[in-house]
């Protein structure tokens, strides 16, 4: 049974289910979204499994693959109507654009000092759900990279080549 047959059958079954009297439209939308993710994941995985044999790899590394080359390839595949390749290329561009060329890892919080005369070294600091560490101190502000703000990585071996 071909992958395309499974995909077409699955979507036809969803449409049939959605057309039934009393069908829950929100449930149908949720199922359709879930199927979209599953089928696209499978399509990308299958295409990526074929690319090393064709000598196409390194899309994630700015030293090996220029972001603008990925964008050009995406436009070319769109013009030819090659949706599966367009999906793969769009995912590559999305990840390359989303990953700033320079991302600095957040600083690790200091461990609390051991009690005087305890003779034990402090363990790693962990924060509870209320935002306080073992000693009851409030956690510092979350670095911008974890809040979704654009980030720059300092000292990355990929940082100098661009995005």
N, C-alpha and C positions, 0 to 999 in steps of 0.2 A: 504494500500500500504506500503510495507516494505521500510526501509531506504536504504537497499542494492539495491532494485529495482530502487529507485529514483537516487541513485548514478550512477548505471550502465546506466540508461537511459540518464542521463545528460551528461555523458562522451561520450556515443554513438552519441548523438546529436551534441556535439562539434566536434567529428571526422568527422561526415557527413558534417557539416558546413565547416570545414577546407579542405575537399576534393573537394569542389565545385570549378569550374573553376573561376579563378580570386580572390580566397579567400585571404584576407589580413593576412599573416602569423604573423605579429606583433600583430594584433588584436586577433588572435586565441591564441597566447602565453599569452597575457594579460588576456583573458577570462579563459584560463586553469589555470593560476596562481591564479586568483580570486576564481575559483571553488575549487582549492586545499585548499586554506585557509578556505573557507566556510565548505567544507566537513570534513576537519580535525578538525575544531573547533567543529562541531556537534558530530563527533565521540568521541572526548575527553570529551565533556560535558555529553554525554550519559554514557560513561564508569565511569566518576567521580560520576555521580548520583547513580550508583550502589555500589560504594565502601564503603560508611559508613555502609550499612546493612551487608556487609561482614567483618566489623571490620578493614578495611584498611583506615587509615587516618593519618594526621600529617606528610606527606611527606616533607612539607616545614620547619619543625622544627627539627634542628639538634639534639635536646634532645630526640626526639621521633623516628627519622628515620635517620639511618646512610647513608651517601651518597654512600658509597661502597655497601651497601645492595641494593640500587636502581640500581646501575650499574650491580650488579650480576643478579638482577631480569630482567633487560633489556637484558642481554646476554642470560638468560634462555628462555625468550619469543621469542627472535630472533631465537634461535636454534629450537624452536617448531613451528616457522612460524606464531606466533600470532601477526600479524601486528598492530592490533588496540591497544592491550596492550603495544606493543613495542613503538608505537607512544606516548601514555600517559606517559610511563616511560621515554622515551627520552626527552619529554618536561619537566618533573620533574627534570631530571638530568641537562638539559640545564639551567633551572632557578636557581637551587641550585649552579651550577658552576659559573653562571654569577653574583650571589649575594654574594659578599665577606662576610665572617662571621663578619667582623667589618667595619661598614660604619658610619662615623661621619657626622652629618648634617652640611652643610655649615654655617659659621657664618653669622648672620644677620647684614647688614650694619647699621652703626650708623645714627641716624636721625640728620639732620642739627640743629644747636643750634638756639633757637629763637632770634629774633632781640632784642637788648637791649631795655628794657622798654616796650616790646610789651605785656607782661603779658599772653602770650599764650604758651602753651606747643607745641613742635614740633609734627607733625603727622608722620605716617610711611613714610619711604623713598621708592620712586618708581623710576625706571629708564626708561627714554624714549628710543625710538628706536636708537637714536644716541649714547647711552651709557652714557648719562649724567643724573644726578639727578635733582630735582627741583632747586637746588642752582647752577647748571651748572658744578658741579664737575664730573670728569670722574669716571666711575664705576671701582672698583678694579677687578683684574684678577679673572676669574671664577675658583672656586676650582677644583682640579683635578678630583674629583668624578663626576663632571658634564661634563668633557671633555672626558670621556670614559677611563681614566686611572684606573688601579686597585686601589681599595680603601680599607681602613681598618676602621671598626667602633669601636670607643672607648667607652667602658662602656655599650655595648649592652648585654642584658641578654642572647643572643644566641652566643655572640662572643667567649666565652671560650670553647664551645663544638666543634668548628671546622665546616668544611664545608660541 
